[in-house]
Amino acid sequence: MEYGYDPRTLGWNKDCQWVRYDAALEGLRSDEFGSIFDVGCGFGDLLMFLRCRGWKGEYVGIDLVPELIEQAGRLHAQDTGSEFVCADVAQFSREHRCDLAIAIGAFNHRVAQGNLKFIRETIEKMWAISSRATVCDFLSTFSEPQKREQHLYYAAPTDILALAARYSRRVMIHHAYMPFEFQVKIWHDDQFAVSAPAFTPYAGLAQKQSEWRDTLVSKKGR
Ligand SMILES: C[S@@+](CC[C@H](N)C(=O)[O-])C[C@H]1O[C@@H](n2cnc3c(N)ncnc32)[C@H](O)[C@@H]1O
């Protein structure tokens, strides 16, 4: 590892990981990430970020690169709620369940088997492992073409939205935290009541509005 414990070792040329992690948690309730499976975890910097914020959940990180996993293991040696596994996500077969499966930066490089195939197969696996949500990020085709790098893969947000919509009606494309990257969030719970078609976290608001209206009408009349 030429740069050692440094974002450049992971292919990041700027120190923006915390921006990505913060964006990844936006819209997720704390009970939706009580346990995390981190695909392409690198040094486990997501875990560091979460612990700094007081997160007490269980974390499993996997990565292809043995040196990264060894270094991650050393950095987090005192953290009894964490585990680092050296594996290709495609081959990861251990029985595992988590609330949230997340992949930050894992799809950035071009891969021989074709990136959309890799993305589809990895999301399939992340979805099977997770019970609450799956979150991934991508370099975006909204970036300026002349600034793109040949060895990197840029995904079209519309393609990713279409892929996510196969899993759930409750999906979010977040393209508002960095100019050339975006994230997709896919929730398992996409139920709603026909009487107030809002997803579970928002259903209480619909109920509150009805109660507020009833109170107002009973005070003022129709
Ligand atoms: C850009 S780095 C991001 C690391 C980390 N998620 C972060 O936020 O700093 C992408 C990581 O994904 C890992 N990766 C890529 N393909 C993978 C695969 N098929 N299975 C496991 N890890 C993979 C790479 O080894 C690399 O460490």
The ligand as an ORCA input file, in Angstrom:
! r2SCAN-3c Opt
* xyz 0 1
  C     -13.376      3.225     -3.296
  S     -13.082      1.955     -2.112
  C     -14.201      2.462     -0.805
  C     -13.890      1.874      0.531
  C     -14.858      2.238      1.646
  N     -16.210      1.765      1.369
  C     -14.878      3.703      1.934
  O     -15.959      4.271      2.060
  O     -13.811      4.308      2.087
  C     -13.955      0.557     -2.817
  C     -13.633     -0.736     -2.140
  O     -14.465     -1.764     -2.679
  C     -13.724     -2.966     -2.685
  N     -14.347     -3.911     -3.624
  C     -14.518     -3.748     -4.956
  N     -15.109     -4.818     -5.500
  C     -15.338     -5.692     -4.473
  C     -15.905     -6.991     -4.405
  N     -16.354     -7.624     -5.502
  N     -15.988     -7.600     -3.198
  C     -15.510     -6.983     -2.087
  N     -14.952     -5.749     -2.095
  C     -14.855     -5.109     -3.280
  C     -12.318     -2.522     -3.094
  O     -11.321     -3.458     -2.748
  C     -12.197     -1.196     -2.335
  O     -11.573     -1.353     -1.091
*
